[in-house]
Amino acid sequence: MPTPRSHSGSLQRALEEHSLALATTEPVLAEHRAGRALLERAFPDADARSRSRLDAIAQEITLNALIGVVDGRLGEDLPRVIMRPPRTLGGRRVPGNRGLHDNPDTHYRLIPLDDRSDFVLEGRAPESPATIFELSGLTAGWQTLGNLTREDLGIAPGARFRVHLGPAPGPPCDHFVQLPEDAEMLLLRETLADWRVERPCALSIENRVDRGGPREADDEAFVDRARARVAKWFSEAVRLTEAPLARPANEFPAPVLSGEHGKLVTMAYSIGHFAVRPGQALILDVDPGDARYVGIPITNLYGTTNDNLTRDASLNDRQAERGPDGRFTCVLSLEDPGVANWLDPDGFERGFLFVRWAGLDPEKPPLRAPAIETRLIDLAELRDHLPSGTRTLGATERDRILQDREAAHALRFEEIDDD
């Protein structure tokens, strides 16, 4: 039996370097160019800030697709860290690999699946586990074929769990997830509501089949597989925007549970697009309901988050200042409104809000339903529309919050970055 492998920093770097190399092959480059053109056609009326960022965004979408297909020339199933923002590594600026409306609160790891996948995933929880842990098997059509939550896995400080994923039951484990022939990926989503304290689980893989590695070079068939995945990711990036764009700007539907297209079956979503101009503010009144977590990340028109670490481009219910009943009000505006719960669109006049309420029971309605209400106002009238007692925030405190935000986000990567 092969020795279980954990996800080290050297492995993660190898995966990202392999993805960067794949991105330079002519078939993938051609698909990247076609994908960029697809995004440009999908949003002919994009604002100037969106158009200026299109090249960088397209690069991230391409790398997001590639890192999920690369095996690092190891021939093993291993949990890749995905949806990571750009960073500096050894003095070199490394592009991010975000896409498909990522959530900066969530630590994403992915294991590609195929009709031969058969392995045991072992996890060990840290002393402060994520508020939300979801392990989801997805088909090639991104339908959920199995989902295990923090409660299912018994995740508590220091707890361990073992999950067997394969075509048929095998070794004794806490859980078994049967994989059909069209299984495409195992997606692990750990939502860290408190960036300063919560950490991801340590994971290792024990393969029960020979994965055929290591590979010394990418053959034509593998490059074509990578090319096809890039095409799919760009197509998905456009598809995810169709329904929200069909609604009027700045109006958001009531949150609903939905497990389609890879969404979490225990999460309610309200997805809409915003349009704000200088001197305007979009106010969002949010009720968490029975959810254990609420997150509001801004994404650009092309479906990737912006500079959400050095800006307040996302907020969750732990970061926001809330009322005594848990409700909170956010302000999305191009200019700093001088209040704590600012959503900063980083100069983008148009974009999306993929609002999430997590930790809900898909089998029964909540006692207190999640809700959201929005209204567009003149920024000069903001104080007339905010709850009484809303705290004023000065530039010095804003700078401190942003510095703390960037440092706290980096903590989730300590294990792999220090390797």
N, C-alpha and C positions, 0 to 999 in steps of 0.2 A: 504494500500500500504506500503511495507517495506520501512524503512528509507534508503536513499542512503548511501553506505559505501565507504569511501575513503581508500587508500592503506597506512596504517600506518606501522611503523617500527616493532611493535609487531606482526602484521599480517605477514609481510615478514619473520620474524624470525621463526614464527610458520610453515610457508610453507616450509622453508629450513630444519627445524628440522624434519618435517614429511617426507620430501624427503630422508633425511639421514637415518631415521628409516626404510623406505620402502626398501632402498638399502641393508639392512641387512637381509631381508626375503629370504628364500632359493630359491623360484622361481626367484626372481630378481637377486640374487647372481649368480645363474646358467646362466641366460641370460647375465649377465655382463661378466662372464668368457668366454662364447661363443662369445660375441662381441669382447672381447680383442683378442681372437684367430683369429677371422675374420680379424681384422686389421693387425695382424702379418702376416697372409697368404697373404693379399693383397699387402704387401710391403716387400717381402723377401729380397730385396737388400737395405733396409733402412740403412741410415748412423748410426754410433754409437750413436750420440747425440739423434736421434729420438728413437732408441731402448731403451735408458736409461730412456726416459720420458714416455714410453708407458703406464705403470701402472697408472700414474697420469692423463694422457690424457684420458684413458678409464674411469677412475672414473668421470671425468668432463662430458664426453658424457652421462654416465649413469644418473648423476644428472640433466643434461640438459633435458633429456627425462622425468624424474620423476617430476621435478618441474612444468612441463606443464600439468601434469595430476592430481596432488594433489589438493584437495579442502580445505586443512587445517582444516578438520573436521568441517567446517563452513556451508557447504551446500549452498554456494553462489558463483555466478560468480564474481570474483574480478581480477583486473589486476596485475598479478604476474610480478615482475622484474626478467628477465632471462638473460642469457649470461653474468653473473657477474664474474669477476676474483676472485681468492683466496684472502682472507683477514683475519685479526685478529679480533675476536669479543669477548670482555670480557676476553682477555688473551688466547682464544682458536683459533687455526688456522682452519678456515672454508674453505673447498675445493671450487673451482670455479664451475660454471655450464655452461661453454662455449661449443660451438660445431657448426658443420655445417657451418664453415667459417664465424664466427662472425666478426663484425666490431667494433673495440674499440671506434670509433666515435659515434656509435649509442647506444641510450638508448632503450633497448627492453622491452616491456611488452606484456604479452600474457594472453588471456582469453580462456580457453577451451570451445568448443561448442559441443552440441549434438542436437538430434532431439526435445528436450524440451526447448532449450535456447530461452528466450524472455526477453529482458532487454533494458533499456535506459542507454547509456553511456554519462555522462556529463563531459565536460572538461573546464578548465580555463587556459588560456595561461599566462605565466609569463611576466615580463617586457622585457625579452630578449628571445623570443622563439627560438626553434631549426631552423636551416637553412632549414632542410627538415623534414616534418611530413607526414607520410603515415599510414593510417589505412586500413588494408587488411583483408578481410575474405577469409579463405582458406578451401578447401574441404579436405577430407581424402586423396585424391590423390595429394594434394598440388597445385591444380589449383585455380587461383584467381577468386572468385565469386563476389567480389566488392572491389573497392579501392577508398579511399577518400584522397585527398592531403591537404596540408596546405592552398592552394588557395580555394579548394572546401569548406573547413570548415571555411574560413574567419579568420584564426588564425593571430592575431596581438596582440601587448602588451595589456594584460588584457582582451582580448576578451573571450567570452564563446561560447560553442557549445553543441548541444544535438543530439545524433544519436540513433535512435531506430533500434535494430537488433532483428529479430524474423521471424516467419513463415508467418505473414500477417501484413499489416499496422495497426497501433494502435494509440498511443497518438501523438499529434502534436509535431513534432521535426524538426530540420533543415534538417535532412536526414533520409532516411529509407534504410536499407540493408536487403533484404530478404534472409533468411537462409534456404537452402535445407536440406533434411534429412542427407546428408553426410557431412555437415559442421563439421569441426574438430577444428578450432581455429580462434580467432581474434588476429592478430598480429599488434601491434602498434610500429612503428619504428620512433624514433625522432633522427635525425642525428645532433649532436652538433659540428659544424665545429670549433667554438671557445670555447674550453673547459673552459676557464676562465670566460666567460660571459653568454653563452647560458645555459638555464635550461629546463628541461622537463615540460610539462603541468601537472597540478593537475587533477586527474581523480577520478570520483566516479561512482558507479553502482547502478541502481535502478532495482531490479528484478521484473518482472511482473508475475512470477510463483513461486510456492514453490519448492525450490531445494532439499527438503528432509533432511536437516541437522538440528542440527549438528550430526555427526557420532561419536560414541564413540570408534569404532575400525574398522580396515580395514578388510572387509570380504574377502572370497576366490575369489569372482568374481572381486573385485576391485584390489586385488594383481595381479590377472592374467591379468587384463587390463594394469596395470603398467608394468608387464613383457613384454607384447606384444609391448608396446610403446618403451621400451628399445631396443628390437630387431629391431624395425623399424628405430630407430635413428642410430644404428650401421650400418645397411644396407644402409641408406642414406649417412652416412659418407663415405662409400666406393664408392657408386654410383657417388657422386659428383666429385670424382677424376678420373673417367674413361676417360672422354673426354679430360681433360687437359693433362693427362699422355700419351695420344695417339699422342700428338704433340711433336716435338723435344724440349728438355730442353732449356730454356732461349729464346724461341720464343713465342710471344704473338699475338693472332689474333686481327684484327680490332674490336673495341668495337661495340656491337650490343644490341639493346633493346630486352628484352625477359621476358615475365611474367610466364614462365613455372617453375614448381618445387618450387613455392613460391618466385621467384624473383620478384622484383618490376617492374611494368609495365612502370614506368616513369624513369627507370634507365638503362643505357647501361653498359655492362660488358665486360671485357677482362680477361680471366682466363687462367693462364699458370703455369707451374712449373719451378723452378729454380734449378740449380746445380752449386755451386761455391766451389772452393777449396782455401786453403790458398794461398795468392799471386794473386788471381783473383778478378775482380770486374765486376758486371753486371750493365751497365748503362741503365737507363730508361729515355727517353725523352717523356714528357707527354704534350699533348695539351688539355686543358679543353673544347675547343669548346664552345658550347652554354650552357654547364652544369653549374648549380649554385653551385655544389660541386663535388670535386674529392677526392677519398680516396684510399690509397694503403696500406692495412694491409698485413703483412706476416702471413701465417698460416703454421703449421707443416704438415707433410705428412698425418696426421690423421684428419686434418680439424679444429684444434683449434688454436687460437692465442697463441703466446708465452708470454714472460714477457714484454708485450708492454707498461707497465707503467714506469718501471725503466730503460727501454731501448728504443731507437728510432726504435721500431719494427713496426711502422706504421707512415705514413705521410699523411696529407691532404693538399689541396691547400691553407689553411690559415696558416698552420704550416710551409710549405715549403717556401724557398726563391725563388721568381719568377722573370722572366724577365718582361720588360715593356708590353709585349703582353699577359701576363698571363701564358705563358708556363714555365715549370720548368723541371730540370734534377735531378734525384735521383741516388744515388750510393748504390748498395747492395753489401756488402763485409764482410767477417768475421773479418777483422781488421778495426779499425777506420781509414777512409781515410783522416780525417782532414778537411772535408768540411761540410757545414751546412746540406745539404739534404741527410744524411746518413740513409739508411735502415739497421738496425742491426739484423741479423738473429739469434742472441743469440747462436752462435756455431753450428746451424743446417746447414749442407752443402746442404741439399735438403729441398724443401718445395714448397708452393704455394703462388702466388700473385693473389688475387681476386680483381682486380682493378675495381672501380665503378665510373661512371659519373652520377650524380643524378640531378633531376629537369628538365628533358627533356620532350618534348611533344610527346607522343606515336602516335599522329594522323598525324604528319607532320615531314618531315626531317629537321634537324637543318640547319641554314644558315652556321654555321661553325661546321663541324663535329668533335667530339672528336677523338683523335688519340693517339697512343703509338708506339714508336720504341725502340728496345733494341739491345744491343751488349755486348758480353763478351770480356773483355780485360785483359791484365796483369796490376795489380795494380800499378806497377812501371811506367806505361805509362799514368796514369789517367789524369794528367794535360793536356796532349795533346788532350784529348777527351772531356773536359768540356768547357762550354761557357766562353768566355773571361770575366774577372771580377768576376769569382766565388770566393767567400770569403773563406779564410782559417779559420778554427775553432780550437782553442786550447783546452787542457784538462779541464782547469778551466771553460771555457764557456760551454763546453759539460756537465760537472757535474751540472752546474746551470740549464741548460735546462731540464735535467732529473729530478732534484728535483722539478722544477716548473710543469713538466708534471704530475708527480704522484699526487701532491697536487691538481692540476686543475681537474684531472679526478675524484677525490673523491667528488667534489662539487655537482655533479649531484645526489648523494645519501644522501645529507644532511638531507632531510625531513624524510627519513625512518631510517637513522642511528641515528638521534638525538631523535627519538621517545622514 
